[in-house]
């Protein structure tokens, strides 16, 4: 799937820009719906194909956020921090 490959390539780029060795989290409304495509070879190949930085990107685990309330939960945490 072309979209999954493009998403994988950009997720890998963003992971490198932020040196996200703790992991890259893919979220939003589309990711859980195309989970089989994200588990397929195309997404991961595009994510990890970052020569000459492939050794660094190989250390980055990839996670898909499945909780549909993740954005709301993050906003609640941020709002609670403002009250402290």
C-alpha positions in Angstrom: 0.0 0.0 0.0 1.5 3.2 -1.2 0.1 5.3 1.7 1.6 3.0 4.3 5.0 3.2 2.7 4.8 7.1 2.5 3.7 7.1 6.2 6.6 4.8 7.1 9.1 7.0 5.3 8.0 10.2 6.9 7.7 8.6 10.4 11.3 7.4 10.0 12.3 10.9 8.9 10.6 12.5 12.0 12.2 9.9 14.2 15.6 10.8 12.9 14.9 14.6 13.3 14.0 14.1 16.9 16.5 11.3 17.6 13.6 9.3 19.0 15.5 6.4 20.4 12.8 5.8 22.9 10.3 5.1 20.1 8.1 6.6 17.4 4.4 6.6 18.1 2.0 6.7 15.1 -1.4 8.0 16.0 -4.5 9.6 14.6 -7.7 8.2 13.1 -6.2 6.4 10.1 -3.4 4.4 11.7 -5.6 2.0 13.7 -7.8 1.4 10.6 -4.9 0.4 8.4 -3.0 -1.6 11.1 -2.5 -4.7 8.8 -0.8 -2.4 6.2 1.4 -0.9 8.9 2.5 -4.4 10.0 3.4 -5.3 6.5 6.8 -5.1 5.0 6.3 -1.8 3.1 5.8 0.4 6.1 8.7 -0.9 8.1 11.1 -1.1 5.1 10.3 2.6 4.4 10.7 3.5 8.0 14.1 1.8 8.4 15.5 2.7 5.0 17.5 5.7 6.1 21.1 5.2 4.9 23.6 6.3 6.1 21.6 6.7 9.4 20.1 3.2 9.3 22.0 2.1 12.4 20.4 4.9 14.5 16.9 4.4 13.1 17.2 0.6 13.7 17.2 1.4 17.5 13.8 3.1 17.3 10.8 1.0 18.1 7.6 1.8 16.3 4.3 1.8 18.1 0.7 2.5 16.8 -1.6 4.3 19.2 -4.8 2.3 19.4 -6.6 4.3 22.1 -9.0 6.6 20.4 -9.0 8.9 23.4 -5.3 9.5 23.4 -5.6 13.1 22.4 -8.2 13.8 25.0 -6.2 12.1 27.7 -3.1 14.2 26.7 -5.2 17.4 26.9 -6.5 16.4 30.3 -3.0 15.8 31.6 -1.9 19.2 30.2 -4.9 20.9 31.8 -4.2 19.3 35.1 -0.6 20.5 35.0 -1.9 24.1 34.5 -3.8 23.8 37.8 -0.8 22.8 39.9 
